[in-house]
């Protein structure tokens, strides 16, 4: 019995092994990804106290923009026009340039320079490095003692359009 087991081992080790190799081609197709999601669709700015009229008011929209691009990119913003009064404020308007906007990557305090909104495309974030799902906080503000806000009380609205373009 022991001899048979030993014979089997000898046969297994005396087998002729052949070395083989082969090549394969790996192809990766990269499709440009360029997407921008506006995650906070409404921005409430209150001008309801003496302090807000004197010092300005604002609102920070946390994680408002989510950008994805496999290439460096810019994010632009523009308004559809001035802030238009609704209901009790109908017929009144506030220049959109009375609102400033800034952006910063979420969890940082490195905001872009403030830019006054307008109906023309303006670069809010310039030459951002490529990234997937990069999240930005957006800060909206008014300056203090601005006569543009000396209008009828009520809601004033304008629509902002954010866009992304790759380099």
C-alpha positions as CSV (number, residue, x, y, z in Angstrom):
1,X,0.0,0.0,0.0
2,X,2.8,2.3,0.8
3,X,4.5,1.5,-2.5
4,X,1.5,2.5,-4.5
5,X,1.2,5.8,-2.8
6,X,4.9,6.5,-3.4
7,X,4.6,5.4,-7.0
8,X,1.8,7.9,-7.5
9,X,3.9,10.7,-6.2
10,X,6.8,9.8,-8.5
11,X,4.5,9.8,-11.5
12,X,3.1,13.2,-10.6
13,X,6.5,14.8,-10.2
14,X,7.8,13.4,-13.5
15,X,5.1,14.9,-15.6
16,X,6.3,17.3,-18.3
17,X,5.0,20.8,-17.7
18,X,4.8,23.3,-20.6
19,X,5.1,27.0,-20.2
20,X,2.7,29.1,-22.2
21,X,2.0,32.8,-22.4
22,X,-0.4,35.0,-24.3
23,X,-1.1,38.7,-24.8
24,X,-4.3,40.7,-24.5
25,X,-5.1,44.2,-25.5
26,X,-6.9,46.3,-22.9
27,X,-8.9,49.2,-24.3
28,X,-10.4,51.9,-22.1
29,X,-12.8,54.3,-23.8
30,X,-13.2,57.5,-21.9
31,X,-16.3,59.5,-22.5
32,X,-16.3,63.1,-21.4
33,X,-18.4,63.6,-18.3
34,X,-19.8,67.1,-17.8
35,X,-22.7,67.5,-15.4
36,X,-24.0,70.1,-13.0
37,X,-26.8,69.6,-10.5
38,X,-28.5,72.5,-8.6
39,X,-29.4,70.7,-5.4
40,X,-31.0,73.7,-3.6
41,X,-33.7,75.1,-5.9
42,X,-34.8,78.1,-3.8
43,X,-32.8,80.7,-2.0
44,X,-34.6,82.8,0.7
45,X,-33.0,86.1,1.5
46,X,-34.8,88.2,4.2
47,X,-34.9,91.9,4.4
48,X,-37.1,92.2,7.5
49,X,-35.3,94.0,10.2
50,X,-33.5,97.3,10.7
51,X,-30.2,95.4,11.1
52,X,-30.7,93.7,7.7
53,X,-31.4,97.0,6.0
54,X,-28.4,98.6,7.6
55,X,-25.9,95.8,7.4
56,X,-27.2,93.6,4.6
57,X,-28.6,90.2,4.6
58,X,-27.8,86.8,3.1
59,X,-28.2,83.1,2.9
60,X,-25.7,80.3,2.4
61,X,-27.1,77.4,0.4
62,X,-25.1,74.4,1.7
63,X,-24.2,71.8,-1.0
64,X,-26.1,73.8,-3.6
65,X,-24.0,72.8,-6.6
66,X,-22.7,69.4,-7.5
67,X,-20.2,69.4,-10.4
68,X,-18.7,66.5,-12.3
69,X,-16.2,66.7,-15.1
70,X,-13.2,64.6,-16.2
71,X,-11.6,67.8,-17.4
72,X,-11.0,71.2,-15.7
73,X,-14.1,73.3,-15.8
74,X,-15.8,76.7,-15.2
75,X,-19.2,77.3,-13.5
76,X,-21.1,80.3,-14.7
77,X,-24.2,82.0,-13.4
78,X,-26.7,84.5,-14.9
79,X,-30.1,85.8,-14.1
80,X,-33.2,86.0,-16.2
81,X,-33.4,89.7,-15.2
82,X,-34.1,91.9,-12.2
83,X,-36.0,90.7,-9.1
84,X,-39.7,91.2,-9.9
85,X,-42.3,91.8,-7.3
86,X,-45.1,89.3,-6.8
87,X,-48.7,89.8,-5.4
88,X,-48.6,92.9,-3.1
89,X,-45.3,94.0,-4.7
90,X,-46.4,93.6,-8.3
91,X,-45.1,96.3,-10.5
92,X,-42.0,96.9,-8.4
93,X,-38.5,95.5,-9.1
94,X,-35.1,95.4,-7.5
95,X,-32.0,95.3,-9.7
96,X,-30.5,91.8,-9.7
97,X,-27.0,93.4,-9.3
98,X,-28.1,94.2,-5.7
99,X,-27.4,90.5,-4.9
100,X,-23.9,89.2,-4.7
101,X,-22.9,85.5,-5.0
102,X,-19.9,83.5,-3.9
103,X,-19.0,79.8,-4.0
104,X,-16.7,77.5,-2.1
105,X,-16.1,73.7,-2.0
106,X,-18.2,72.3,0.8
107,X,-16.4,72.1,4.2
108,X,-14.0,74.9,3.3
109,X,-14.2,78.6,3.9
110,X,-12.3,79.6,0.7
111,X,-15.0,81.4,-1.1
112,X,-14.6,82.9,-4.6
113,X,-14.6,86.7,-4.9
114,X,-18.2,88.1,-4.6
115,X,-19.7,89.0,-7.9
116,X,-22.9,91.0,-8.4
117,X,-25.5,89.0,-10.4
118,X,-26.5,90.1,-13.9
119,X,-28.3,88.9,-16.9
120,X,-25.0,88.1,-18.6
121,X,-23.1,84.9,-18.0
122,X,-20.4,85.4,-15.3
123,X,-17.7,83.0,-14.2
124,X,-18.4,82.1,-10.6
125,X,-15.8,79.2,-10.4
126,X,-12.9,79.4,-12.7
127,X,-10.6,76.5,-13.9
128,X,-11.7,74.0,-11.2
129,X,-9.7,70.8,-11.4
130,X,-11.5,67.7,-12.8
131,X,-13.5,65.9,-10.2
132,X,-16.6,63.7,-9.9
133,X,-19.4,65.0,-7.6
134,X,-17.6,68.0,-6.3
135,X,-19.9,69.8,-4.0
136,X,-20.1,73.6,-3.6
137,X,-21.8,75.8,-1.0
138,X,-23.1,79.1,-2.5
139,X,-23.4,82.3,-0.5
140,X,-25.9,85.0,-1.5
141,X,-25.7,88.4,0.1
142,X,-26.9,92.0,-0.1
143,X,-24.9,95.0,1.0
144,X,-26.1,97.3,3.8
145,X,-27.9,100.5,3.3
146,X,-28.8,99.9,-0.3
147,X,-31.6,102.1,-1.6
148,X,-32.5,99.4,-4.1
149,X,-34.4,97.6,-1.3
150,X,-36.5,100.6,-0.4
151,X,-39.5,99.2,-2.2
152,X,-43.0,97.9,-1.4
153,X,-42.9,95.0,1.0
154,X,-43.5,91.6,-0.6
155,X,-41.7,88.8,-2.4
156,X,-39.3,89.6,-5.3
157,X,-38.1,86.8,-7.5
158,X,-35.6,86.1,-10.3
159,X,-34.4,82.8,-11.8
160,X,-30.7,82.1,-11.8
161,X,-29.2,79.7,-14.3
162,X,-26.0,77.9,-13.5
163,X,-24.0,76.3,-16.3
164,X,-20.8,74.3,-16.5
165,X,-18.2,74.2,-19.4
166,X,-15.0,72.1,-19.7
167,X,-11.7,73.4,-20.8
